Amino acid sequence: MDTTLYLKAILLGIVEGLTEFLPISSTGHLIIAGDWLEFNTGREASFEIFIQLGAILSVCWFYRSRLTALVREVGHSPSANRFALNLGIAFLPAAGVGFFAHGHIKAHLFTPEVVAWALIGGGLAILVIEHWVRAPTAVEATTVTPRQALGIGCAQVLALIPGVSRSGATIMGGMLSGLDRRAATEFSFFLAIPMMFAATCYDLAKSWRSLEVEDLGVFGVGFVTAFFSALLTIRFLLHFVSRHSFAWFAWYRIAFGSALLWYYTR
């Protein structure tokens, strides 16, 4: 057993779990962390997809009661039908663009330099939105309107660029659409379920033939680590946004992105 490889899998699982739902870009951090750790197994892309699945399931577990109620009530409850419809509306823009542009994005944008610029640009955008956003008209994720859902979905398209952050784009899109911070954050969590499941299943369907039995241990360690670290992150973020703005994350993005730009272009 290669202990070093397992330690790298644990570290990458932690990175995925800590960054997937914070507005700081998990994909960007994984690109950088994988580069620094020299995680070159030949199947690192499949590994990243697999640990992302662990992060997705943490959301399902955290909201298991509400998800069960939603599934049970769809078709019978107008509010459940409306919420499910709005999740579908928000899902479609990025799903459509991602389906057609996935290969091009992977081939040309998954570089440390792109991540660095996206981190900086996203940080500046968060500061501007936090300063100029109008008073919220929705304080519950379940009361999002179709128009607001479409705005969030269009914002999510930007997250196809590594370093932008899916959660950051959807939360900021939600705030611009009239949601308060907690409602925007919760809607982003719920939207992550269909969006990330679709992206993960699509990638796994393309790469599963390259997986081997000996990969299971490393993949399993990363999966479990990502699940539990993501679960802690979800709890933290919901508590944080009830009392603070996202400016802290914006300044982190700008500082980290600037450091990366210096490191990779010096």
C-alpha positions in Angstrom: 0.0 0.0 0.0 1.4 3.4 -1.0 0.9 5.4 2.2 1.9 8.7 0.5 -0.9 8.2 -2.1 -3.5 7.7 0.6 -2.3 10.8 2.5 -2.6 12.8 -0.7 -6.2 11.4 -1.2 -7.1 12.5 2.3 -5.8 16.0 1.8 -7.6 16.3 -1.6 -10.8 15.0 0.0 -10.5 17.6 2.7 -9.9 20.3 0.1 -12.9 19.2 -1.9 -15.2 19.1 1.2 -14.0 22.5 2.6 -14.3 24.3 -0.7 -17.2 22.8 -2.6 -19.9 24.9 -0.8 -17.8 27.9 0.2 -17.8 30.7 -2.5 -14.1 30.1 -3.2 -14.1 27.4 -5.9 -13.5 23.7 -5.2 -12.4 23.0 -8.8 -9.8 25.8 -8.6 -8.5 24.6 -5.3 -8.3 21.0 -6.5 -6.4 22.0 -9.6 -3.9 23.9 -7.5 -3.7 21.2 -4.7 -3.3 18.4 -7.2 -0.5 20.3 -8.9 1.3 21.0 -5.6 0.9 17.5 -4.3 1.9 16.0 -7.6 -1.1 13.7 -7.5 -0.3 12.0 -10.8 -2.0 8.6 -10.8 -3.2 8.8 -14.4 -6.8 8.7 -13.1 -6.8 12.0 -11.1 -9.7 13.4 -13.1 -11.8 10.3 -12.1 -10.7 10.7 -8.5 -11.8 14.3 -8.4 -15.2 13.3 -9.8 -15.5 10.6 -7.2 -14.7 12.8 -4.2 -17.1 15.4 -5.6 -19.8 12.7 -5.2 -19.0 12.5 -1.5 -19.6 16.2 -1.2 -22.9 16.0 -3.0 -24.1 13.2 -0.7 -23.3 15.3 2.3 -25.9 17.9 1.2 -28.4 15.1 0.7 -27.7 13.8 4.2 -27.8 17.3 5.8 -31.2 18.1 4.1 -32.5 14.5 4.2 -35.7 15.4 6.0 -36.6 18.2 3.7 -35.7 16.3 0.6 -37.8 13.3 1.7 -40.7 15.7 2.3 -40.2 17.4 -1.1 -40.2 14.1 -2.9 -43.3 12.9 -1.1 -45.2 16.2 -1.7 -44.3 16.8 -5.3 -47.5 16.4 -7.3 -49.6 17.0 -4.3 -48.4 20.3 -2.8 -48.4 23.6 -4.8 -45.4 24.9 -2.8 -43.4 21.7 -3.3 -44.3 21.7 -7.1 -43.2 25.4 -7.3 -39.9 24.7 -5.5 -39.1 21.7 -7.7 -40.0 23.7 -10.8 -37.7 26.5 -9.8 -34.8 24.1 -9.1 -35.4 22.8 -12.7 -35.4 26.3 -14.1 -32.1 27.2 -12.3 -30.6 23.9 -13.4 -31.1 24.2 -17.1 -28.8 27.1 -18.2 -25.5 25.6 -16.9 -26.6 22.1 -17.8 -27.2 23.1 -21.4 -24.0 25.1 -21.8 -22.0 22.6 -19.9 -23.2 19.7 -22.1 -22.0 21.4 -25.3 -18.9 23.2 -24.0 -17.6 20.7 -21.4 -14.8 19.3 -23.6 -13.6 22.8 -24.7 -13.6 24.1 -21.1 -11.7 21.0 -19.8 -9.1 21.3 -22.6 -8.5 25.1 -22.4 -9.5 26.5 -19.1 -8.3 24.1 -16.5 -5.0 25.8 -15.8 -3.6 27.5 -12.6 -3.5 30.9 -14.4 -7.2 30.8 -15.3 -8.0 29.8 -11.7 -6.0 32.7 -10.4 -7.7 35.3 -12.5 -11.1 33.8 -11.8 -10.5 33.9 -8.1 -9.5 37.5 -8.2 -12.4 38.5 -10.5 -14.9 36.6 -8.4 -13.6 38.2 -5.2 -14.0 41.7 -6.7 -17.5 40.8 -7.9 -18.5 39.6 -4.4 -17.3 42.9 -2.9 -19.3 44.9 -5.4 -22.5 42.8 -5.0 -22.2 43.0 -1.2 -22.0 46.8 -1.4 -24.7 47.4 -4.0 -27.2 44.6 -3.5 -30.8 45.9 -2.8 -33.0 44.9 0.1 -34.0 41.2 -0.2 -37.6 40.3 -1.3 -37.2 36.6 -0.4 -36.0 35.2 3.0 -36.8 31.5 2.3 -35.3 29.3 -0.4 -38.7 27.8 -1.0 -40.3 31.2 -1.9 -38.0 31.8 -4.9 -39.9 32.9 -8.0 -39.3 31.5 -11.5 -37.6 34.8 -12.6 -35.3 34.6 -9.6 -34.5 31.0 -10.3 -33.6 31.9 -13.9 -31.3 34.6 -12.7 -29.5 32.2 -10.4 -29.3 29.6 -13.2 -27.7 32.1 -15.6 -25.2 33.1 -12.9 -24.3 29.4 -12.5 -23.2 29.3 -16.1 -20.2 31.4 -15.0 -19.1 28.7 -12.6 -18.2 26.5 -15.6 -15.0 28.5 -15.6 -12.7 26.9 -13.0 -12.0 29.3 -10.2 -15.3 31.1 -10.3 -17.1 28.8 -7.8 -20.5 27.3 -8.4 -21.7 28.2 -4.9 -20.3 31.7 -5.2 -22.0 32.3 -8.5 -25.3 31.0 -7.4 -25.3 32.7 -4.0 -24.3 36.0 -5.5 -26.9 35.5 -8.3 -29.5 34.8 -5.7 -28.6 38.0 -3.8 -28.8 40.0 -7.0 -32.2 38.4 -7.7 -33.6 39.5 -4.3 -32.8 36.7 -1.9 -31.2 37.3 1.5 -27.9 35.6 2.2 -29.3 32.6 4.0 -32.0 32.0 1.4 -29.5 32.3 -1.4 -27.1 29.9 0.3 -29.8 27.3 1.0 -31.1 27.5 -2.6 -27.5 27.1 -3.8 -27.2 23.9 -1.6 -30.4 22.4 -3.1 -29.4 23.4 -6.6 -26.1 21.7 -6.1 -27.8 18.3 -5.9 -29.2 18.0 -9.4 -26.3 20.0 -10.9 -23.5 18.1 -9.3 -25.1 14.7 -9.7 -25.6 15.4 -13.5 -22.0 16.6 -13.9 -20.6 13.7 -11.9 -22.6 11.0 -13.6 -21.7 12.5 -17.0 -18.0 12.4 -16.2 -18.1 9.0 -14.6 -19.9 7.6 -17.6 -17.0 8.7 -19.8 -14.2 7.6 -17.5 -15.4 4.5 -15.6 -13.7 2.1 -18.0 -10.3 3.4 -17.0 -10.9 2.6 -13.3 -9.2 -0.5 -11.8 -9.9 -2.5 -8.6 -6.7 -1.1 -6.9 -8.2 2.4 -7.2 -11.0 1.6 -4.8 -9.0 2.2 -1.6 -7.7 5.6 -2.6 -11.0 6.7 -4.1 -12.9 5.5 -1.0 -10.6 7.4 1.4 -11.0 10.6 -0.6 -14.8 10.0 -0.9 -15.3 9.6 2.9 -13.0 12.5 3.7 -14.9 14.8 1.3 -18.3 13.7 2.7 -17.5 14.6 6.4 -15.5 17.7 5.7 -18.3 19.0 3.4 -20.9 18.2 6.1 -18.9 20.4 8.5 -18.6 23.2 5.9 -22.4 23.3 5.3 -23.1 23.7 9.0 -20.4 26.4 9.3 -21.6 28.4 6.2 -25.3 28.5 7.3 -24.2 29.7 10.7 -21.7 32.2 9.2 -24.1 33.9 6.7 -26.6 34.5 9.4 -24.2 37.0 11.0 -21.6 38.0 8.4 -21.3 39.1 4.8 -19.3 37.3 2.2 -16.6 39.9 2.2 -14.2 37.7 4.1 -14.3 35.1 1.3 -13.9 37.9 -1.3 -10.7 39.1 0.3 -9.4 35.5 0.6 -10.1 34.9 -3.1 -8.2 38.1 -4.1 -5.2 37.3 -1.8 -5.0 33.7 -2.9 -5.6 34.5 -6.5 -2.9 37.2 -6.5 -0.4 34.8 -4.8 -1.1 32.1 -7.4 -0.7 34.6 -10.2 2.7 35.6 -8.8 3.7 32.0 -8.3 2.8 30.7 -11.8 4.0 33.7 -13.8 7.1 34.7 -12.0 
